[in-house]
Amino acid sequence: MTASRDPEMLDRIRAVTDAELSHLPADALLTELVVRTRALLDVDTATILLLDPTGRELITAATVGLEEELQLDIRVPMGVGFAGRVAASGESLIIEHVDRGDVFSHVLIDHHVTSMAGVPVLLAGRVVGVLRVGSIAARPFTEDDIELLRLVADRAGVAANTRLSQTERVATLALQRSLLPVRPPEIPGLDIAVRYIPGAAVGVGGDWYDMFTLPSGHVGLVIGDVAGNGLQSAVVMGRIRSALRAYALESTDPADVLTRLDRKIQLFEPGAMATAAYGVVEPDRTSVTFSVAGHLMPVVLDPGGRGHLLDAPVDLPLGALPDAARRTTTLALTPRTGLLLYTDGLVERRRQSIDDGIGKLLAGLAGSDAEGLCASATANMLHNEAVNDDVAVVGVRLT
């Protein structure tokens, strides 16, 4: 039965795809769409394929009638076969008599699919997948059939975006949790506590922190933020974090380490940009030397708990310009001195200057240990509410 033989069917599918299915999770919605599409067009198979993150291959996301494609994890290269041609051209395609050269998936041939029709799945004008139907008996597909497929493909595009966002967020959180330990390492002479709170509005981003003891006895303290958000920013963050550790083994000069890291980003991460504050604590714990690359200035707390910003120059962010000069500032440390390193999500708010946010942070800091510092900073600034941007905080007290 084609849509042209039952004009009311098209109105029904509009209502169903716009309203009744909106409560379904993305994967369930894609499955329901192919089931209903097969019934509405009276075809033997209906399949939604989505582009993988590289944009080079189509992967079966939902199918009815060709379940082997899911089981065999068949991946269709862009521009190859029926679905690959639809994705590459961004145009609908009808083949009334399929032969082996028309398709990439052998499952279509094994099931004796004879006639096929397909349309691109679009999101904001960009091809993100293909909706494909097939019939074992030879049949012509009409313009009404293609219009119905386009309607279903529009709904599939929204579901695909939701599915991708959910998958990416889970993967990003897993990656960040593997790189950012909840419990910092125990380092003699230093009491350290950390906080990481993922953003609710823009999604997980590239905020990171790190602390490590070097063979020389020096201790590295890092806070940073890769521009952007999502999985790609988290992946870049992981590479930058690993590279900084490697360069820290070769030099105890934080400006030298950030210079090497900047060169690495310029060459191997073109287009990426990150801010960072890197401090190196002397083995005897009497001083710390910082180099700041476009990042918010660390807070220094005296033994009495009064806080002020570190008085140091701010150099260009990493990745901004080749061969940017890097400088250092050395701060003398005494017992009970505290440090607070943080990313902009802690102090930046709409309708409030960042200077006001930093002033509020300084006024509300309290706590005799590192845990207390982190707790007072997050409680005073976030008020136990969901944050729009990522927040990373490192609190340090000399013991």
Protein Blocks (a to p, Z undefined) as FASTA:
>chain_A
ZZklmmmlmmmmmmmmmmmmmmpcfklmmmmmmmmmmmmnopabdcdddddfkopaccdf
bdchilmmmmnopacdehiajklmmmmnopacddfbdcfklpmblklmmnopabdcdddd
deehiafbdcddddfbdcdddfklmmmmmmmmmmmmmmmmmmmmmmmmmmmmmmmmmmmc
fbdcddehiacdddddddfklopafbdcdddddfkopacddddddededjklmmmmmmmm
mmmmmmmmmoccfklmmmmmmmmmmmmmghiacddddddddfklpaccdddehiacdddd
dfkopacdddddddddehkaghiacddddddddehiacddddfklmgcghiafklmmmmm
mmmggcjbfklmmmmmmmmmnnopacfbdcdddddddZZ
